[in-house]
């Protein structure tokens, strides 16, 4: 049976979570936006990847900065468990 790959220590969760979230969200949102603006043409995939790259470069650092703020706002709105 193959060995499982090593996992990152828990201390990296604060960076890995926004990293993965930014990849998935920018992929989805840039795809929808590009499809709406360019249409379903042969040029759409290349335009989408360009839009995705730019949006991810903005989204990842923004998430690193904004997630602590969002957590505080949510804590004010939601009762603790």
N, CA, C and O atoms as CSV, one atom per row, in Angstrom:
chain,resi,resn,atom,element,x,y,z
A,1,UNK,N,N,0.851,-1.172,0.000
A,1,UNK,CA,C,0.000,0.000,0.000
A,1,UNK,C,C,0.906,1.248,0.000
A,1,UNK,O,O,1.827,1.337,0.812
A,2,UNK,N,N,0.648,2.215,-0.909
A,2,UNK,CA,C,1.505,3.404,-0.964
A,2,UNK,C,C,1.318,4.288,0.269
A,2,UNK,O,O,0.227,4.397,0.829
A,3,UNK,N,N,2.406,4.901,0.657
A,3,UNK,CA,C,2.357,5.800,1.810
A,3,UNK,C,C,1.634,7.089,1.426
A,3,UNK,O,O,1.746,7.567,0.297
A,4,UNK,N,N,0.902,7.633,2.369
A,4,UNK,CA,C,0.218,8.908,2.146
A,4,UNK,C,C,1.253,10.025,2.119
A,4,UNK,O,O,2.261,9.954,2.824
A,5,UNK,N,N,1.012,11.056,1.311
A,5,UNK,CA,C,1.953,12.179,1.302
A,5,UNK,C,C,1.932,12.901,2.646
A,5,UNK,O,O,0.923,12.910,3.351
A,6,UNK,N,N,3.063,13.502,2.980
A,6,UNK,CA,C,3.128,14.254,4.234
A,6,UNK,C,C,2.164,15.423,4.186
A,6,UNK,O,O,1.941,16.023,3.135
A,7,UNK,N,N,1.613,15.728,5.309
A,7,UNK,CA,C,0.696,16.862,5.411
A,7,UNK,C,C,1.403,18.017,6.089
A,7,UNK,O,O,2.354,17.836,6.849
A,8,UNK,N,N,0.917,19.198,5.794
A,8,UNK,CA,C,1.477,20.392,6.425
A,8,UNK,C,C,1.060,20.449,7.889
A,8,UNK,O,O,-0.016,19.963,8.239
A,9,UNK,N,N,1.878,21.024,8.738
A,9,UNK,CA,C,1.474,21.219,10.136
A,9,UNK,C,C,0.265,22.152,10.228
A,9,UNK,O,O,0.034,22.983,9.350
A,10,UNK,N,N,-0.494,21.997,11.303
A,10,UNK,CA,C,-1.728,22.762,11.504
A,10,UNK,C,C,-1.487,24.267,11.485
A,10,UNK,O,O,-2.401,25.022,11.151
A,11,UNK,N,N,-0.304,24.720,11.827
A,11,UNK,CA,C,-0.036,26.169,11.867
A,11,UNK,C,C,-0.155,26.827,10.492
A,11,UNK,O,O,-0.277,28.048,10.403
A,12,UNK,N,N,-0.120,26.033,9.421
A,12,UNK,CA,C,-0.238,26.573,8.073
A,12,UNK,C,C,-1.691,26.711,7.606
A,12,UNK,O,O,-1.932,27.215,6.509
A,13,UNK,N,N,-2.644,26.283,8.401
A,13,UNK,CA,C,-4.057,26.325,7.999
A,13,UNK,C,C,-4.520,27.746,7.679
A,13,UNK,O,O,-5.357,27.937,6.797
A,14,UNK,N,N,-3.991,28.732,8.376
A,14,UNK,CA,C,-4.386,30.119,8.148
A,14,UNK,C,C,-3.960,30.664,6.796
A,14,UNK,O,O,-4.497,31.677,6.347
A,15,UNK,N,N,-3.007,30.014,6.137
A,15,UNK,CA,C,-2.581,30.417,4.800
A,15,UNK,C,C,-3.143,29.467,3.745
A,15,UNK,O,O,-3.517,29.894,2.653
A,16,UNK,N,N,-3.199,28.171,4.080
A,16,UNK,CA,C,-3.679,27.176,3.109
A,16,UNK,C,C,-5.163,27.371,2.810
A,16,UNK,O,O,-5.579,27.254,1.658
A,17,UNK,N,N,-5.965,27.666,3.831
A,17,UNK,CA,C,-7.403,27.848,3.611
A,17,UNK,C,C,-7.691,29.009,2.659
A,17,UNK,O,O,-8.438,28.803,1.702
A,18,UNK,N,N,-7.151,30.216,2.856
A,18,UNK,CA,C,-7.404,31.276,1.885
A,18,UNK,C,C,-6.773,30.994,0.519
A,18,UNK,O,O,-7.289,31.450,-0.501
A,19,UNK,N,N,-5.668,30.251,0.488
A,19,UNK,CA,C,-5.040,29.876,-0.782
A,19,UNK,C,C,-5.998,29.022,-1.611
A,19,UNK,O,O,-6.248,29.323,-2.778
A,20,UNK,N,N,-6.530,27.962,-1.010
A,20,UNK,CA,C,-7.452,27.074,-1.723
A,20,UNK,C,C,-8.758,27.800,-2.050
A,20,UNK,O,O,-9.269,27.681,-3.163
A,21,UNK,N,N,-9.295,28.543,-1.099
A,21,UNK,CA,C,-10.534,29.286,-1.326
A,21,UNK,C,C,-10.371,30.288,-2.461
A,21,UNK,O,O,-11.264,30.417,-3.299
A,22,UNK,N,N,-9.254,30.997,-2.502
A,22,UNK,CA,C,-9.045,31.985,-3.561
A,22,UNK,C,C,-8.920,31.324,-4.929
A,22,UNK,O,O,-9.411,31.866,-5.919
A,23,UNK,N,N,-8.280,30.176,-5.001
A,23,UNK,CA,C,-8.175,29.456,-6.277
A,23,UNK,C,C,-9.557,29.058,-6.779
A,23,UNK,O,O,-9.904,29.321,-7.931
A,24,UNK,N,N,-10.346,28.425,-5.914
A,24,UNK,CA,C,-11.663,27.931,-6.334
A,24,UNK,C,C,-12.635,29.062,-6.665
A,24,UNK,O,O,-13.326,29.014,-7.683
A,25,UNK,N,N,-12.687,30.069,-5.813
A,25,UNK,CA,C,-13.644,31.154,-6.035
A,25,UNK,C,C,-13.289,31.988,-7.265
A,25,UNK,O,O,-14.174,32.332,-8.048
A,26,UNK,N,N,-12.018,32.314,-7.447
A,26,UNK,CA,C,-11.652,33.109,-8.618
A,26,UNK,C,C,-11.816,32.315,-9.904
A,26,UNK,O,O,-12.147,32.885,-10.943
A,27,UNK,N,N,-11.589,31.004,-9.848
A,27,UNK,CA,C,-11.798,30.151,-11.020
A,27,UNK,C,C,-13.262,30.210,-11.447
A,27,UNK,O,O,-13.565,30.412,-12.623
A,28,UNK,N,N,-14.157,30.035,-10.496
A,28,UNK,CA,C,-15.594,30.036,-10.786
A,28,UNK,C,C,-16.079,31.411,-11.244
A,28,UNK,O,O,-16.738,31.523,-12.278
A,29,UNK,N,N,-15.762,32.442,-10.493
A,29,UNK,CA,C,-16.271,33.777,-10.798
A,29,UNK,C,C,-15.674,34.322,-12.101
A,29,UNK,O,O,-16.391,34.923,-12.900
A,30,UNK,N,N,-14.383,34.119,-12.319
A,30,UNK,CA,C,-13.785,34.605,-13.569
A,30,UNK,C,C,-14.319,33.838,-14.769
A,30,UNK,O,O,-14.454,34.404,-15.854
A,31,UNK,N,N,-14.627,32.551,-14.589
A,31,UNK,CA,C,-15.216,31.767,-15.684
A,31,UNK,C,C,-16.586,32.283,-16.083
A,31,UNK,O,O,-16.877,32.437,-17.269
A,32,UNK,N,N,-17.424,32.551,-15.097
A,32,UNK,CA,C,-18.765,33.075,-15.375
A,32,UNK,C,C,-18.668,34.457,-16.010
A,32,UNK,O,O,-19.358,34.743,-16.988
A,33,UNK,N,N,-17.820,35.306,-15.460
A,33,UNK,CA,C,-17.669,36.660,-15.980
A,33,UNK,C,C,-17.114,36.661,-17.408
A,33,UNK,O,O,-17.581,37.416,-18.261
A,34,UNK,N,N,-16.119,35.813,-17.658
A,34,UNK,CA,C,-15.537,35.745,-19.000
A,34,UNK,C,C,-16.547,35.191,-20.000
A,34,UNK,O,O,-16.648,35.696,-21.118
A,35,UNK,N,N,-17.283,34.176,-19.620
A,35,UNK,CA,C,-18.306,33.619,-20.505
A,35,UNK,C,C,-19.348,34.673,-20.851
A,35,UNK,O,O,-19.794,34.762,-21.995
A,36,UNK,N,N,-19.731,35.465,-19.866
A,36,UNK,CA,C,-20.722,36.522,-20.103
A,36,UNK,C,C,-20.178,37.606,-21.025
A,36,UNK,O,O,-20.910,38.112,-21.876
A,37,UNK,N,N,-18.927,37.966,-20.872
A,37,UNK,CA,C,-18.393,39.067,-21.674
A,37,UNK,C,C,-17.892,38.627,-23.049
A,37,UNK,O,O,-18.065,39.360,-24.023
A,38,UNK,N,N,-17.275,37.446,-23.150
A,38,UNK,CA,C,-16.706,36.990,-24.419
A,38,UNK,C,C,-17.665,36.082,-25.176
A,38,UNK,O,O,-17.672,36.053,-26.406
A,39,UNK,N,N,-18.473,35.341,-24.423
A,39,UNK,CA,C,-19.363,34.371,-25.038
A,39,UNK,C,C,-18.658,33.032,-25.195
A,39,UNK,O,O,-17.455,32.914,-24.965
A,40,UNK,N,N,-19.422,32.035,-25.588
A,40,UNK,CA,C,-18.891,30.677,-25.757
A,40,UNK,C,C,-18.181,30.580,-27.100
A,40,UNK,O,O,-18.702,29.992,-28.048
A,41,UNK,N,N,-17.000,31.156,-27.173
A,41,UNK,CA,C,-16.210,31.166,-28.401
A,41,UNK,C,C,-14.934,30.368,-28.176
A,41,UNK,O,O,-14.602,30.045,-27.035
A,42,UNK,N,N,-14.212,30.045,-29.250
A,42,UNK,CA,C,-12.941,29.352,-29.069
A,42,UNK,C,C,-11.916,30.166,-28.269
A,42,UNK,O,O,-11.003,29.590,-27.679
A,43,UNK,N,N,-12.053,31.466,-28.244
A,43,UNK,CA,C,-11.127,32.319,-27.499
A,43,UNK,C,C,-11.441,32.364,-26.001
A,43,UNK,O,O,-10.632,32.857,-25.215
A,44,UNK,N,N,-12.591,31.861,-25.609
A,44,UNK,CA,C,-13.030,31.966,-24.224
A,44,UNK,C,C,-12.075,31.296,-23.235
A,44,UNK,O,O,-11.740,31.923,-22.230
A,45,UNK,N,N,-11.616,30.057,-23.458
A,45,UNK,CA,C,-10.731,29.445,-22.450
A,45,UNK,C,C,-9.452,30.245,-22.196
A,45,UNK,O,O,-9.043,30.384,-21.043
A,46,UNK,N,N,-8.820,30.767,-23.226
A,46,UNK,CA,C,-7.599,31.559,-23.037
A,46,UNK,C,C,-7.905,32.857,-22.305
A,46,UNK,O,O,-7.142,33.266,-21.430
A,47,UNK,N,N,-8.997,33.502,-22.645
A,47,UNK,CA,C,-9.396,34.734,-21.956
A,47,UNK,C,C,-9.709,34.441,-20.495
A,47,UNK,O,O,-9.372,35.231,-19.614
A,48,UNK,N,N,-10.357,33.303,-20.237
A,48,UNK,CA,C,-10.707,32.905,-18.878
A,48,UNK,C,C,-9.447,32.712,-18.043
A,48,UNK,O,O,-9.374,33.198,-16.915
A,49,UNK,N,N,-8.461,32.013,-18.577
A,49,UNK,CA,C,-7.241,31.759,-17.810
A,49,UNK,C,C,-6.484,33.057,-17.508
A,49,UNK,O,O,-5.894,33.202,-16.438
A,50,UNK,N,N,-6.506,33.996,-18.456
A,50,UNK,CA,C,-5.893,35.302,-18.197
A,50,UNK,C,C,-6.625,36.052,-17.103
A,50,UNK,O,O,-6.005,36.637,-16.215
A,51,UNK,N,N,-7.946,36.032,-17.170
A,51,UNK,CA,C,-8.756,36.698,-16.144
A,51,UNK,C,C,-8.580,36.019,-14.788
A,51,UNK,O,O,-8.525,36.683,-13.753
A,52,UNK,N,N,-8.494,34.701,-14.805
A,52,UNK,CA,C,-8.330,33.949,-13.557
A,52,UNK,C,C,-7.000,34.302,-12.891
A,52,UNK,O,O,-6.953,34.516,-11.680
A,53,UNK,N,N,-5.931,34.363,-13.665
A,53,UNK,CA,C,-4.615,34.666,-13.105
A,53,UNK,C,C,-4.609,36.035,-12.433
A,53,UNK,O,O,-4.108,36.182,-11.319
A,54,UNK,N,N,-5.158,37.020,-13.102
A,54,UNK,CA,C,-5.179,38.374,-12.543
A,54,UNK,C,C,-6.066,38.424,-11.298
A,54,UNK,O,O,-5.688,39.022,-10.291
A,55,UNK,N,N,-7.239,37.800,-11.365
A,55,UNK,CA,C,-8.143,37.852,-10.222
A,55,UNK,C,C,-7.571,37.102,-9.023
A,55,UNK,O,O,-7.784,37.513,-7.882
A,56,UNK,N,N,-6.843,36.001,-9.267
A,56,UNK,CA,C,-6.243,35.280,-8.147
A,56,UNK,C,C,-5.140,36.100,-7.495
A,56,UNK,O,O,-4.996,36.088,-6.272
A,57,UNK,N,N,-4.356,36.814,-8.306
A,57,UNK,CA,C,-3.291,37.643,-7.749
A,57,UNK,C,C,-3.830,38.729,-6.820
A,57,UNK,O,O,-3.130,39.179,-5.912
A,58,UNK,N,N,-5.062,39.144,-7.046
A,58,UNK,CA,C,-5.699,40.132,-6.167
A,58,UNK,C,C,-6.388,39.433,-4.993
A,58,UNK,O,O,-6.295,39.891,-3.854
A,59,UNK,N,N,-7.074,38.331,-5.269
A,59,UNK,CA,C,-7.911,37.682,-4.262
A,59,UNK,C,C,-7.114,37.047,-3.120
A,59,UNK,O,O,-7.512,37.157,-1.960
A,60,UNK,N,N,-6.010,36.392,-3.426
A,60,UNK,CA,C,-5.279,35.696,-2.360
A,60,UNK,C,C,-4.755,36.660,-1.293
A,60,UNK,O,O,-5.014,36.448,-0.108
A,61,UNK,N,N,-4.032,37.705,-1.673
A,61,UNK,CA,C,-3.598,38.646,-0.623
A,61,UNK,C,C,-4.777,39.331,0.075
A,61,UNK,O,O,-4.720,39.604,1.274
A,62,UNK,N,N,-5.841,39.606,-0.681
A,62,UNK,CA,C,-7.013,40.235,-0.069
A,62,UNK,C,C,-7.619,39.322,0.994
A,62,UNK,O,O,-8.011,39.790,2.063
A,63,UNK,N,N,-7.697,38.032,0.707
A,63,UNK,CA,C,-8.234,37.092,1.700
A,63,UNK,C,C,-7.342,37.017,2.934
A,63,UNK,O,O,-7.841,36.946,4.057
A,64,UNK,N,N,-6.045,37.033,2.737
A,64,UNK,CA,C,-5.138,36.994,3.891
A,64,UNK,C,C,-5.375,38.180,4.818
A,64,UNK,O,O,-5.290,38.050,6.039
A,65,UNK,N,N,-5.670,39.326,4.234
A,65,UNK,CA,C,-5.900,40.538,5.026
A,65,UNK,C,C,-7.316,40.574,5.593
A,65,UNK,O,O,-7.515,40.966,6.743
A,66,UNK,N,N,-8.293,40.170,4.796
A,66,UNK,CA,C,-9.694,40.347,5.176
A,66,UNK,C,C,-10.284,39.233,6.036
A,66,UNK,O,O,-11.245,39.482,6.764
A,67,UNK,N,N,-9.747,38.019,5.979
A,67,UNK,CA,C,-10.344,36.934,6.764
A,67,UNK,C,C,-10.390,37.212,8.265
A,67,UNK,O,O,-11.405,36.907,8.892
A,68,UNK,N,N,-9.354,37.768,8.867
A,68,UNK,CA,C,-9.478,38.089,10.301
A,68,UNK,C,C,-10.599,39.103,10.581
A,68,UNK,O,O,-11.286,39.007,11.597
A,69,UNK,N,N,-10.773,40.049,9.697
A,69,UNK,CA,C,-11.851,41.037,9.846
A,69,UNK,C,C,-13.209,40.343,9.728
A,69,UNK,O,O,-14.119,40.600,10.516
A,70,UNK,N,N,-13.332,39.471,8.745
A,70,UNK,CA,C,-14.581,38.738,8.537
A,70,UNK,C,C,-14.893,37.867,9.752
A,70,UNK,O,O,-16.047,37.783,10.174
A,71,UNK,N,N,-13.882,37.224,10.313
A,71,UNK,CA,C,-14.111,36.385,11.507
A,71,UNK,C,C,-14.634,37.219,12.669
A,71,UNK,O,O,-15.516,36.774,13.404
A,72,UNK,N,N,-14.095,38.427,12.842
A,72,UNK,CA,C,-14.580,39.307,13.924
A,72,UNK,C,C,-16.024,39.740,13.684
A,72,UNK,O,O,-16.829,39.777,14.614
A,73,UNK,N,N,-16.345,40.064,12.443
A,73,UNK,CA,C,-17.718,40.473,12.119
A,73,UNK,C,C,-18.681,39.326,12.367
A,73,UNK,O,O,-19.751,39.527,12.942
A,74,UNK,N,N,-18.312,38.127,11.939
A,74,UNK,CA,C,-19.165,36.954,12.146
A,74,UNK,C,C,-19.335,36.688,13.646
A,74,UNK,O,O,-20.428,36.327,14.084
A,75,UNK,N,N,-18.291,36.857,14.424
A,75,UNK,CA,C,-18.380,36.652,15.861
A,75,UNK,C,C,-19.341,37.629,16.523
A,75,UNK,O,O,-19.952,37.307,17.542
A,76,UNK,N,N,-19.478,38.830,15.945
A,76,UNK,CA,C,-20.430,39.807,16.470
A,76,UNK,C,C,-21.873,39.447,16.110
A,76,UNK,O,O,-22.806,39.812,16.825
A,77,UNK,N,N,-22.046,38.738,15.012
A,77,UNK,CA,C,-23.389,38.420,14.501
A,77,UNK,C,C,-23.906,37.083,15.017
A,77,UNK,O,O,-25.100,36.938,15.281
A,78,UNK,N,N,-23.014,36.105,15.163
A,78,UNK,CA,C,-23.411,34.726,15.497
A,78,UNK,C,C,-23.069,34.424,16.954
A,78,UNK,O,O,-21.990,34.767,17.439
A,79,UNK,N,N,-24.013,33.772,17.643
A,79,UNK,CA,C,-23.770,33.368,19.015
A,79,UNK,C,C,-22.723,32.273,19.058
A,79,UNK,O,O,-22.722,31.387,18.203
A,80,UNK,N,N,-21.819,32.318,20.052
A,80,UNK,CA,C,-20.829,31.237,20.156
A,80,UNK,C,C,-21.502,29.906,20.464
A,80,UNK,O,O,-22.586,29.867,21.045
A,81,UNK,N,N,-20.850,28.815,20.069
A,81,UNK,CA,C,-21.418,27.469,20.302
A,81,UNK,C,C,-21.433,27.127,21.772
A,81,UNK,O,O,-21.873,26.041,22.149
